[in-house]
């Protein structure tokens, strides 16, 4: 079992209109709703790969039952800390010029009693899990150091996979991490550096290893990804595929990489798995995850080079 901890679920509503003008009435051309959140996306990706995944985290009374329905449909088990209010809602309006207008309705703040309850859940549930994935941001009402508290609550026998940035990442690494997965922009912001070449990129990855990460999987977007454990380092270029959406691609990478990690695969295979899933995810226009069939189709075609 792999535990995925969601600290900030999100209901994303994507709406296409012909044009968007303030003060005018508009007719919807299409509408898509995604029940998302980085760790929830990972849980779904793991399930699609055949792994047993368990989702926990905060969920909101007013509209959170919709998330349960989605997770049940995907074969993901769940145990949430329920709080008052509504899940954060993000409305994305796209017009025929592909101009994006985004409206964000924030969720209710989390109280200290519910925050403490989740820490207890993580400690208890992780005792029977091979790995724990903690990714994304923290919910309203909580400071960045709450992310560290969640990481420190993981049972000592479970592997830790972290996908976040800034102080949430650097602060958590004092508790160790078996795998971290920043993208290039997140790595630069976290370390306050500019990465311009291979040497500066590897130096930045090694800085996270020095802080406590055992492996760094660095996403380079459509260019692929790099992985290093401080000794060996490999690069895998992403395949040239039709890109329909980048939503959830990083979470797909985390899902497949985590599964490979728990199966004892070496870093080369962890990299291959992650890139295959991330690439498969961008081929789907109406999903925040990926098809297992597409993943398995891409996996043998990818090439890894030692750098």
C-alpha positions in Angstrom: 0.0 0.0 0.0 1.2 3.5 -0.8 -0.2 6.4 1.2 -0.9 9.7 -0.5 -1.4 12.8 1.7 -3.4 15.6 0.2 -3.1 18.9 2.1 -5.0 21.0 -0.3 -7.6 19.4 -2.6 -9.0 21.4 -5.5 -12.1 21.4 -7.6 -11.1 22.7 -11.1 -13.8 23.7 -13.5 -12.6 24.4 -17.1 -15.0 26.4 -19.2 -14.7 27.2 -22.9 -16.5 30.3 -24.3 -16.4 32.1 -27.7 -15.4 35.3 -26.0 -15.1 36.7 -22.5 -16.3 40.3 -21.8 -16.8 41.8 -18.4 -20.5 42.6 -17.8 -21.8 40.4 -20.6 -23.7 37.1 -20.7 -21.8 34.2 -22.2 -22.7 30.8 -23.7 -20.6 27.8 -22.6 -19.1 25.8 -25.5 -17.8 23.0 -23.2 -17.2 22.4 -19.5 -15.0 19.9 -17.8 -14.7 19.3 -14.0 -11.6 17.8 -12.4 -11.5 16.5 -8.8 -7.8 17.2 -8.2 -5.0 17.9 -5.8 -1.4 16.8 -6.4 -1.4 13.8 -4.0 -4.9 12.7 -5.1 -3.6 12.7 -8.7 -0.7 10.5 -7.6 -3.1 8.1 -5.8 -5.1 7.8 -9.0 -2.0 7.2 -11.1 -0.8 4.5 -8.8 -4.1 2.8 -9.0 -4.1 2.9 -12.8 -0.7 1.2 -12.7 -2.1 -1.6 -10.5 -0.6 -0.4 -7.2 -2.7 -0.3 -4.0 -3.1 3.4 -3.0 -4.7 5.0 0.0 -5.6 8.7 0.1 -5.8 10.8 3.2 -5.7 14.5 4.0 -8.2 17.3 4.4 -11.6 17.1 2.8 -14.5 19.6 3.0 -18.1 18.8 4.0 -20.0 20.9 1.5 -18.6 19.3 -1.8 -16.0 16.8 -0.8 -18.3 13.8 -1.3 -17.7 14.3 -5.1 -14.1 13.5 -4.5 -15.0 10.3 -2.8 -17.0 9.2 -5.8 -14.1 9.9 -8.1 -11.6 8.0 -6.0 -14.0 5.1 -5.6 -14.4 4.9 -9.4 -10.6 4.9 -9.7 -10.1 2.1 -7.2 -8.5 4.3 -4.6 -9.3 3.8 -0.9 -9.5 6.8 1.3 -9.7 8.1 4.9 -10.0 11.9 5.2 -10.1 14.4 8.0 -13.4 16.2 7.3 -13.6 19.9 7.9 -16.4 22.6 7.5 -16.7 24.6 4.3 -16.0 23.9 0.6 -13.1 22.5 -1.3 -11.0 25.2 -3.1 -12.6 25.9 -6.4 -10.7 27.2 -9.5 -12.6 28.4 -12.5 -10.6 28.6 -15.8 -12.3 30.4 -18.7 -10.7 29.9 -22.1 -12.0 31.9 -25.2 -11.5 31.2 -28.9 -8.2 33.1 -28.8 -6.9 30.7 -26.1 -6.8 33.5 -23.6 -7.1 32.2 -20.1 -9.0 33.9 -17.3 -8.7 32.3 -13.9 -11.0 32.8 -10.9 -10.0 31.2 -7.6 -12.3 30.7 -4.7 -10.3 29.7 -1.6 -11.3 27.0 0.8 -12.0 27.5 4.5 -9.1 27.7 6.9 -8.0 24.5 8.8 -8.2 24.6 12.6 -5.5 23.3 14.9 -7.7 20.4 16.0 -8.1 19.1 12.5 -4.5 19.7 11.7 -3.5 17.6 14.7 -5.9 14.9 13.7 -4.3 14.5 10.2 -0.9 14.1 11.8 -2.3 11.2 13.8 -3.8 9.7 10.7 -0.5 9.9 8.8 1.4 8.3 11.6 -1.2 5.5 12.0 -1.8 4.8 8.3 1.8 4.9 7.3 2.8 2.1 9.6 1.3 -0.4 7.1 2.5 1.3 4.0 5.6 0.8 1.8 5.8 4.5 1.0 4.1 7.9 1.7 3.7 10.6 -0.9 3.4 14.2 0.3 3.0 16.8 -2.4 1.7 20.3 -3.2 0.9 23.2 -0.9 -0.7 23.4 2.5 -4.3 24.4 3.1 -5.4 27.8 4.3 -4.8 28.6 7.9 -1.6 26.5 8.1 2.0 27.7 7.9 4.6 26.1 5.7 6.2 24.3 8.6 3.0 22.2 8.8 4.3 20.4 5.8 7.4 19.4 7.9 5.2 18.2 10.6 3.4 15.9 8.2 6.7 14.5 6.9 8.0 14.0 10.5 4.8 12.1 11.3 5.5 9.3 8.8 6.3 6.0 10.4 10.0 5.3 10.2 9.7 2.1 8.1 7.8 3.8 5.2 9.7 5.5 2.3 9.1 9.2 1.9 8.4 10.8 -1.5 8.2 14.6 -1.5 7.0 16.9 -4.3 6.9 20.5 -3.1 9.2 23.6 -3.1 10.7 26.3 -1.0 10.8 26.1 2.8 8.3 23.2 2.7 10.9 21.2 0.8 14.1 22.3 2.5 12.6 22.1 6.0 11.2 18.6 5.4 14.6 17.2 4.3 15.9 17.2 7.8 13.6 14.2 8.3 15.0 12.5 5.2 13.4 11.7 1.9 13.8 8.7 -0.4 12.8 10.7 -3.4 12.1 14.3 -4.2 10.7 15.6 -7.5 11.0 19.3 -8.2 10.8 20.7 -11.6 13.4 23.2 -12.9 11.6 26.3 -11.8 10.8 24.9 -8.4 14.4 23.9 -7.9 15.7 27.4 -8.8 13.2 29.1 -6.5 13.9 26.8 -3.6 17.6 27.3 -3.7 17.5 30.8 -5.0 19.9 30.0 -7.9 19.9 30.2 -11.6 20.5 27.0 -13.5 22.0 27.6 -16.9 23.9 24.4 -17.7 24.4 20.7 -16.8 27.0 21.6 -14.1 24.7 24.1 -12.3 21.8 21.7 -12.6 23.6 18.8 -11.0 25.1 21.1 -8.3 21.6 22.1 -7.4 20.4 18.5 -7.2 23.3 17.6 -5.0 22.4 20.5 -2.7 19.1 18.7 -2.0 21.0 15.4 -1.4 23.2 17.2 1.1 20.1 18.3 2.9 18.7 14.8 3.3 17.3 13.6 0.0 18.5 10.1 -1.2 17.4 10.6 -4.8 16.4 13.7 -6.8 14.2 13.3 -9.8 14.3 16.6 -11.7 11.5 17.2 -14.2 12.6 19.2 -17.3 9.1 19.4 -18.8 9.0 18.4 -22.5 12.8 17.9 -22.4 12.4 14.9 -20.1 14.0 14.5 -16.7 17.2 13.8 -14.8 17.8 11.6 -11.8 20.7 11.4 -9.4 21.6 9.8 -6.0 24.7 11.8 -5.6 26.9 9.1 -7.2 25.2 8.2 -10.5 23.1 10.5 -12.7 21.0 9.8 -15.7 19.1 11.7 -18.3 16.0 10.6 -20.2 14.6 12.7 -23.0 10.8 12.7 -23.4 9.3 11.4 -26.6 7.8 13.7 -29.2 4.1 13.2 -28.7 1.0 15.3 -29.4 0.6 17.5 -26.3 -3.0 17.9 -25.4 -2.7 19.0 -21.7 0.1 19.4 -19.2 -2.3 19.0 -16.2 -1.2 16.3 -13.9 1.9 15.4 -15.8 4.2 15.9 -12.8 1.9 13.9 -10.6 1.9 11.1 -13.1 5.7 11.1 -13.0 5.6 10.9 -9.2 3.1 8.0 -9.3 5.2 5.8 -11.6 8.5 6.7 -10.0 7.1 5.9 -6.5 5.8 2.5 -7.7 9.3 1.7 -9.2 10.9 2.9 -6.0 8.8 0.6 -3.8 9.6 -2.3 -6.1 13.3 -1.8 -5.5 14.1 -0.6 -9.0 17.4 1.2 -9.6 17.5 4.9 -10.3 17.6 4.3 -14.1 14.3 2.4 -14.0 12.8 5.0 -11.6 13.6 7.7 -14.2 12.3 5.6 -17.1 9.0 5.0 -15.3 8.5 8.6 -14.3 9.2 10.0 -17.8 6.9 7.4 -19.5 4.0 8.3 -17.2 4.6 12.0 -17.5 4.7 11.7 -21.3 1.6 9.5 -21.3 -0.3 12.1 -19.2 0.2 15.0 -21.7 -1.4 13.0 -24.5 -4.8 13.0 -22.8 -6.9 16.2 -23.1 -9.6 15.5 -20.6 -7.8 13.9 -17.7 -5.4 14.7 -14.8 -3.9 11.2 -15.0 -2.8 8.8 -17.8 -3.7 5.5 -19.4 -1.7 2.4 -18.4 -1.8 1.2 -22.0 -0.1 4.4 -23.3 2.4 4.2 -20.4 3.4 0.7 -21.4 3.6 1.6 -25.1 6.0 4.5 -24.4 8.2 2.8 -21.8 10.3 0.5 -24.1 10.9 3.4 -26.5 12.6 5.8 -24.1 16.4 6.1 -24.0 18.4 6.8 -20.8 21.9 8.2 -20.9 24.4 8.4 -18.1 25.7 12.0 -17.6 
